[in-house]
């Protein structure tokens, strides 16, 4: 068997296990502290996993979980989505089968951060120490330490293509 096929099988098994752990972590049958430990097994990096609470139905990037770092005493509530890969609106793909190009960043959540329900955290961002993110907020830029972020406003920033 070629090394490429062997590598694809290994990647496929690893991805399957990651997905299975992710489904388990989203469960309402577990405590928030148990969910954090499962995400650690998936590759999410924690300063001290025993102090982090992760609510039900939280989606943490399934392709690059190791690009996420979560500090001490953080609370991430129900429905939050943390994504490290995103679309590049500056340059479209040269590939004939894919119109858009994606790229990868890192998400850093520093100590003592509270993230409200149904938030989306995308792009390479750092959420500073002690920040509070209100419900339904979309974070695509760094958040300063101690900041309280609320509200959602969609703005057309440019035309693609």
Secondary structure, 3 states (H helix, E strand, C coil): CCHHHHHHHHHHHHHHHHHHHHHHHCCCCCCHHHHHHHHHHHCCEECCHHHCEECCCCEECCCCHHHEEECCCCEECCCCEEECEEEECCCCCCCCCCCCEEEECCEEECCCCEECCCCEEECCEEECCCCEECCCCEECCCECCCCEECCCCCCCCCCCC
